[in-house]
Amino acid sequence: MDDGARREESDGEEDMPDYRVLAALAQRHKPGAEAPVIPKRGEKDFEPTGFGGQSKALALSRDALFSAIRTERAHSSKTLSTATWDPVLRRAFVFTQRGQSCTHIGVTERRHVDGRAVTHLELLPEETVYLMERGALDCRLTRTPGEVPSEAAHAACIPLSVAQAYAQVLGTDGATLARYQIYAYLKRLGYIVQRAEVVERVRARAAPPAPRRRPAAWLAALGAAVLRVLAACVRRMQYVARLVTSRVRRTRGLLRIAPGDTYERVFDALRIVPTAARVPPAGGADVLAPFFYAWRPATHYRRTQPPPPEFRICVLETDAHPMLHLHDFEVLFSHVPLPTDADAGEPDADEAQLEAIREQNRRAYGKQRKVPRPKPSARPAHVASIVGRFLWLVRVLGAVLRRLARGCGLARMPPRPAGNVYLPLKAGRRSVVVAIVDQGTMSLLRFGEAEFTRWRLAGSAPT
């Protein structure tokens, strides 16, 4: 063995702790005294010498390691919540909440007990094991499975250990070990994590009724509908005219490009793979559906009214899905709703709420955007309003003329999209985080569906 390999092996063994020092400190530490200071480690024996003293030292170190693991963990009662696990209902019913552990965990449910409705905070299996592992939950096994447990009977129930929770709680209601690993990893990083089905059910239950439109809104909607019908008629007439002219004019080449074709027609003919059409979300395999929704820590999250998710997470195990295929990505993106088109005129409440959440997290992390303040106008109020209305009218007329010119073939080369097109192309219109678990090793990958039709570098997006 050369010196380089021996030095690397020595560096790796230097990182191993000496648990005999920890065991000696634990014996000297008395209740009520100050916490001991762990001393620095000294030199170690790196190679076996064959003497009995070294084997004895290794045995003592191994026994000290097992002794440290068997040590009972103590937690403060001020942050210890109490709950009862029901294996039939597959929920943990929380009776006492202490500390901040249950702030963004659980779901509030109303159940009927003895003819009256009772509201409880219920924990899912992965949430129960996570709180028990942190030492923030005193969970016990109910004596009456299938019935909502009472707080008075909690003291008489059998306590559950962390090992029993891994054996009895995990594996129920879809809470596999791989999904729990992803959940615990994200929670330790500070993310707010909840099941997708729970969030969708609560959001559907708490959805406000549709607001009544004012007369002005009705008139605006009616005018927009009339304009859409007229635009559809104009497009049909243009299509018939192009069909007739294509029969008359002479095309050239394999792409059948005529001398009078626009840049848009030429680039469409050069496209090899057509862009997929906008289809509504379709159902797919339940395994490829997002199982968790996640938000960043600074999000204002409420259990009774959760916001739209920032991240949709699908958990996959390599034993069942060793490699994702193209069809799997189609199924993944089909579970994500399409964003509302900004040109449709209807504002998307979820998109506005998501942008507010992103701004909250930017302010929390010191990355808020600098918005330029508008300069105060020196004109009087009535003059400024007249000028503003005139400029708005000019913009509307310009947009109408540009659409008519584009439809008649007068606009040869429309302008390129404003701003950096690569950032929205990288983000995509829909995105899914795929969490892959390979025998306990976790990898989180984000996949986005790029929208090349909207950000065309030549020509204009189809209307």
C-alpha positions in Angstrom: 0.0 0.0 0.0 1.5 3.3 -1.0 1.7 6.4 1.1 -1.2 8.2 -0.7 -3.7 5.4 -0.1 -2.5 5.0 3.6 -2.9 8.7 4.1 -6.5 8.7 2.7 -7.4 5.7 4.9 -6.0 7.5 8.0 -8.0 10.7 7.1 -11.2 8.6 6.9 -10.6 7.0 10.3 -9.8 10.3 12.0 -13.4 11.3 11.5 -14.7 8.4 13.7 -15.7 9.6 17.2 -14.4 8.0 20.4 -17.6 7.1 22.3 -15.7 6.1 25.4 -15.1 9.9 26.1 -18.9 10.5 25.7 -19.7 7.6 28.1 -17.2 9.0 30.7 -18.8 12.5 30.4 -22.3 11.0 30.8 -21.2 9.3 34.1 -19.7 12.4 35.5 -22.7 14.6 34.6 -25.1 15.0 37.4 -28.7 16.3 37.2 -28.9 20.0 37.8 -25.2 20.7 36.9 -24.0 22.5 33.9 -23.6 20.6 30.7 -20.0 19.2 30.3 -17.7 20.4 27.5 -16.6 17.7 25.1 -12.8 17.8 24.9 -10.8 17.6 21.7 -9.8 14.2 20.5 -6.3 13.1 20.6 -4.2 10.6 18.6 -5.6 7.2 17.7 -4.2 3.9 16.7 -4.9 3.5 13.0 -3.6 0.0 12.2 -4.1 -3.3 14.0 -1.0 -4.2 16.1 -2.1 -7.7 17.3 -1.8 -6.8 21.0 -4.7 -7.6 23.4 -4.8 -4.0 24.6 -5.9 -2.7 21.3 -8.7 -5.4 21.0 -9.8 -4.5 24.5 -9.9 -0.7 23.6 -12.0 -1.5 20.5 -14.5 -3.6 22.6 -14.8 -0.8 25.1 -15.5 1.7 22.4 -18.1 -0.6 20.9 -19.8 -1.1 24.2 -19.8 2.7 24.8 -21.5 3.2 21.4 -24.3 0.8 22.3 -24.6 2.4 25.7 -25.0 5.8 24.2 -27.7 4.5 21.8 -29.6 2.8 24.6 -29.6 6.0 26.7 -33.2 7.2 27.3 -33.9 10.5 25.5 -35.4 13.1 27.8 -37.6 15.9 26.5 -39.3 18.9 28.1 -43.0 18.5 29.0 -43.6 22.1 27.9 -43.3 21.2 24.3 -44.8 17.7 24.5 -48.2 17.2 22.8 -50.5 14.3 23.5 -52.4 12.2 21.0 -54.0 8.7 20.6 -53.4 6.6 17.5 -56.4 4.7 16.0 -55.3 1.8 13.7 -58.7 1.5 12.1 -59.3 5.2 11.3 -55.5 5.5 10.6 -55.3 8.8 12.3 -53.8 10.2 15.5 -56.2 12.4 17.4 -54.4 15.3 19.2 -55.8 16.3 22.6 -53.1 18.8 23.8 -51.0 21.0 21.6 -47.8 22.4 23.1 -45.0 24.2 21.4 -44.8 25.1 17.7 -44.6 21.6 16.4 -48.2 21.3 15.4 -48.5 24.7 13.8 -48.3 23.6 10.2 -49.0 19.9 10.7 -52.3 17.9 10.6 -55.8 18.6 9.4 -58.8 19.8 11.2 -61.8 17.4 10.9 -65.3 17.3 12.3 -66.6 14.0 13.4 -69.9 13.0 15.0 -69.6 11.5 18.5 -72.7 10.6 20.4 -74.9 12.7 18.2 -72.8 15.8 18.3 -70.1 17.2 16.1 -66.6 17.3 17.6 -63.7 19.1 16.0 -60.3 17.4 16.3 -56.8 18.0 15.0 -55.9 14.7 13.3 -52.4 13.7 12.3 -51.6 11.5 9.3 -49.2 8.5 9.7 -46.1 10.3 8.5 -46.8 13.3 10.6 -47.3 11.1 13.7 -44.0 9.3 13.2 -42.2 12.5 12.5 -43.4 14.2 15.7 -42.6 11.1 17.8 -39.1 10.9 16.3 -38.5 14.5 17.3 -39.7 13.9 20.8 -42.6 16.4 20.5 -45.5 13.9 20.7 -46.7 11.5 23.4 -48.7 9.1 21.3 -50.6 6.1 22.7 -52.6 3.2 21.2 -56.4 3.5 21.6 -58.4 0.9 23.5 -61.5 1.4 21.2 -60.4 1.0 17.6 -62.8 2.5 15.0 -64.2 5.0 17.5 -63.1 8.6 18.1 -61.0 8.4 21.3 -61.7 10.6 24.3 -59.1 12.7 26.2 -60.1 11.1 29.5 -59.0 7.7 28.3 -55.6 8.8 27.0 -53.8 8.2 30.3 -55.0 4.6 30.4 -53.8 3.8 26.9 -50.6 1.9 26.1 -47.7 4.3 25.1 -46.2 3.8 21.6 -42.4 3.9 21.2 -40.7 5.1 18.0 -39.8 1.5 17.0 -43.5 0.5 17.4 -44.6 3.6 15.4 -42.3 2.5 12.6 -43.8 -1.0 12.6 -47.5 -0.2 13.2 -48.1 3.4 11.9 -45.9 3.4 8.8 -47.3 1.4 5.9 -50.9 2.5 6.5 -52.9 4.9 4.4 -50.2 5.1 1.7 -47.5 6.2 4.1 -44.6 4.1 2.9 -41.1 4.3 4.2 -39.8 6.1 1.1 -42.6 8.7 1.3 -41.8 9.2 5.0 -38.1 9.7 4.2 -39.0 12.5 1.8 -41.5 14.0 4.2 -39.0 14.1 7.1 -36.2 15.4 4.9 -38.3 18.4 3.7 -39.6 19.1 7.2 -36.1 19.2 8.6 -35.2 21.7 5.9 -38.1 23.9 7.1 -40.6 23.4 4.3 -44.3 23.2 5.0 -45.4 19.8 3.6 -48.9 18.3 3.4 -50.6 15.6 1.3 -52.0 16.6 -2.0 -55.3 14.9 -1.5 -55.8 16.6 1.8 -55.0 20.1 0.4 -57.3 19.6 -2.6 -60.1 18.4 -0.4 -59.8 21.3 2.1 -59.5 23.9 -0.7 -62.6 22.5 -2.5 -64.5 22.7 0.8 -63.3 26.2 1.6 -63.7 27.6 -1.9 -65.7 30.9 -1.8 -68.8 31.3 -4.0 -68.4 33.0 -7.3 -68.7 36.8 -6.9 -71.6 38.5 -8.6 -70.5 40.6 -11.5 -71.3 44.3 -11.7 -73.1 45.7 -14.8 -69.9 47.1 -16.1 -68.2 43.7 -15.9 -71.2 42.1 -17.7 -70.9 44.7 -20.5 -67.2 44.2 -20.8 -67.6 40.4 -20.9 -70.3 40.8 -23.6 -68.1 43.1 -25.7 -65.2 40.6 -25.4 -67.4 37.8 -26.5 -68.6 39.7 -29.5 -65.0 40.6 -30.4 -64.0 36.9 -30.1 -66.9 35.9 -32.5 -65.8 38.5 -35.0 -62.2 37.5 -34.8 -63.2 33.8 -35.4 -65.2 34.9 -38.5 -62.2 36.9 -39.8 -59.9 33.9 -39.2 -62.3 31.6 -41.1 -62.4 34.0 -44.0 -58.6 34.3 -44.0 -58.3 30.5 -44.0 -60.6 30.2 -47.0 -58.7 33.0 -48.8 -55.4 31.2 -48.1 -56.8 27.9 -49.2 -57.9 29.5 -52.5 -54.7 31.3 -53.1 -52.7 28.1 -52.3 -54.5 26.4 -55.2 -53.7 29.2 -57.5 -50.2 30.3 -56.6 -47.1 28.2 -57.4 -45.2 26.8 -54.5 -41.5 25.7 -54.5 -39.5 23.1 -52.8 -40.3 20.3 -50.5 -41.7 22.7 -47.9 -44.1 24.2 -50.5 -43.1 27.8 -49.7 -44.5 30.5 -52.1 -42.8 33.8 -52.7 -45.5 35.7 -50.9 -45.4 33.7 -47.7 -44.6 35.4 -44.4 -41.8 34.6 -42.0 -44.3 32.9 -39.8 -45.4 30.5 -42.5 -41.7 29.7 -43.4 -40.8 29.0 -39.8 -43.9 26.8 -39.3 -42.9 24.8 -42.3 -39.4 24.3 -41.0 -40.7 23.0 -37.7 -40.0 19.2 -37.4 -41.8 18.4 -34.2 -45.1 20.3 -33.7 -45.8 21.8 -30.4 -48.4 19.9 -28.3 -51.8 21.4 -28.1 -53.2 22.7 -24.9 -55.2 19.9 -23.4 -57.0 19.9 -20.0 -55.6 17.9 -17.2 -56.3 14.2 -17.6 -56.2 11.3 -15.2 -53.2 9.0 -15.0 -51.6 6.4 -12.9 -52.0 7.1 -9.2 -48.3 6.3 -8.6 -47.2 9.2 -10.8 -49.6 11.6 -9.2 -48.2 14.3 -6.8 -48.3 12.9 -3.3 -47.1 15.9 -1.4 -47.5 19.7 -1.7 -44.8 21.9 -0.3 -44.3 25.6 0.5 -41.3 27.5 1.6 -41.0 28.4 5.4 -42.1 32.1 5.1 -45.5 31.2 3.6 -48.6 32.2 5.6 -50.1 28.7 5.8 -53.5 27.9 7.4 -54.8 24.4 7.9 -58.4 25.4 7.2 -57.5 27.4 4.1 -54.2 26.3 2.5 -52.8 28.3 -0.3 -52.1 26.9 -3.8 -48.9 24.7 -3.7 -45.5 26.0 -4.7 -44.1 22.6 -5.3 -45.8 19.4 -6.3 -43.8 16.3 -5.3 -44.1 12.8 -6.7 -42.3 10.1 -4.7 -41.0 7.2 -6.7 -39.0 4.1 -5.7 -36.4 2.7 -8.1 -37.7 -0.9 -7.4 -41.1 0.0 -9.1 -39.9 2.8 -11.5 -36.2 2.3 -12.4 -36.4 4.8 -15.3 -39.0 7.4 -16.3 -40.2 7.3 -19.9 -41.7 10.0 -22.1 -45.2 8.8 -21.4 -44.5 9.0 -17.7 -43.7 12.7 -18.1 -47.0 13.2 -19.9 -48.8 11.6 -17.0 -46.9 13.6 -14.5 -47.7 17.0 -16.1 -51.3 16.0 -16.7 -51.9 16.1 -12.9 -50.9 19.8 -12.9 -53.6 22.3 -14.0 -52.7 24.6 -16.8 -52.2 28.3 -15.9 -54.9 30.7 -17.1 -53.9 32.5 -20.2 -53.2 36.2 -19.4 -54.8 37.2 -22.7 -58.1 35.7 -21.9 -59.0 38.6 -19.6 -60.0 36.5 -16.6 -57.5 36.9 -13.7 -56.2 33.8 -12.1 -56.6 33.9 -8.3 -54.2 31.1 -7.7 -51.4 32.7 -9.8 -51.9 36.0 -7.9 -51.7 34.2 -4.6 -48.6 32.2 -5.6 -46.9 35.5 -6.7 -47.7 36.9 -3.2 -46.2 33.8 -1.6 -43.0 34.2 -3.6 -42.8 37.8 -2.7 -43.2 36.9 1.0 -40.3 34.5 0.8 -38.2 37.0 -1.1 -38.7 39.6 1.7 -38.0 36.9 4.3 -34.7 36.0 2.7 -33.7 39.5 1.7 -34.2 39.0 -2.0 -37.1 41.2 -2.7 -37.3 42.8 -6.1 -36.7 46.6 -6.5 -39.9 48.0 -8.0 -39.3 51.5 -9.5 -41.5 54.1 -8.0 -43.7 56.1 -10.4 -42.7 59.7 -10.8 -45.3 62.1 -9.7 -47.1 63.9 -12.5 -47.0 67.7 -12.7 -50.3 67.9 -14.6 -53.6 68.5 -12.8 -55.8 65.5 -12.0 -58.4 66.1 -14.7 -55.7 66.6 -17.4 -53.8 63.5 -16.3 -57.0 61.4 -16.5 -57.8 62.7 -20.0 -54.2 62.0 -21.2 -54.3 58.5 -19.7 -57.6 57.6 -21.4 -56.2 58.9 -24.7 -53.1 56.8 -24.4 -55.1 53.7 -23.5 -57.3 54.3 -26.6 -54.2 54.6 -28.8 -52.8 51.3 -27.3 -56.0 49.5 -28.0 -56.2 50.7 -31.6 -52.6 49.8 -32.2 -53.2 46.2 -30.9 -56.3 45.9 -33.2 -54.4 47.2 -36.2 -51.5 44.8 -35.5 -53.8 41.8 -35.3 -55.5 42.8 -38.6 -52.2 43.3 -40.3 -50.9 40.0 -39.1 -54.0 38.2 -40.3 -53.8 39.8 -43.8 -50.1 39.0 -44.2 -48.9 42.6 -44.1 -46.7 42.2 -41.1 -43.6 40.5 -42.3 -41.5 40.1 -39.2 -43.2 40.7 -35.8 -41.0 41.9 -33.0 -39.3 39.4 -30.7 -40.7 38.8 -27.2 -39.6 41.4 -24.6 -37.3 40.4 -21.8 -35.2 37.3 -21.3 -37.0 34.3 -22.8 -34.7 31.7 -21.4 -35.9 32.1 -17.8 -39.6 31.4 -18.5 -38.6 28.6 -20.9 -36.5 27.0 -18.1 -39.3 27.4 -15.5 -42.0 26.1 -17.9 -45.7 26.5 -17.7 -46.0 23.4 -15.4 -43.4 21.8 -13.2 -43.2 18.7 -11.0 -40.6 17.7 -8.4 -39.8 14.0 -8.7 -38.3 12.5 -5.4 -36.5 9.3 -6.2 -35.7 6.9 -3.4 -33.1 4.3 -4.2 -32.6 1.9 -1.2 -32.8 4.9 1.2 -30.8 7.3 -0.9 -32.9 10.3 -1.9 -32.6 12.5 -4.9 -35.0 15.4 -5.8 -35.2 16.5 -9.4 -37.4 19.2 -10.8 -38.9 18.8 -14.3 -40.6 21.6 -16.2 -42.7 21.6 -19.3 -41.3 24.3 -21.5 -43.7 26.4 -23.6 -42.0 27.2 -26.9 -45.2 28.2 -28.6 -45.7 31.2 -26.3 -42.0 32.3 -26.5 -41.3 32.1 -30.2 -38.1 33.8 -31.3 -39.5 34.3 -34.8 -43.1 34.9 -35.7 -45.9 35.3 -33.2 -47.8 32.9 -31.0 -51.0 31.4 -32.5 -54.2 32.9 -31.4 
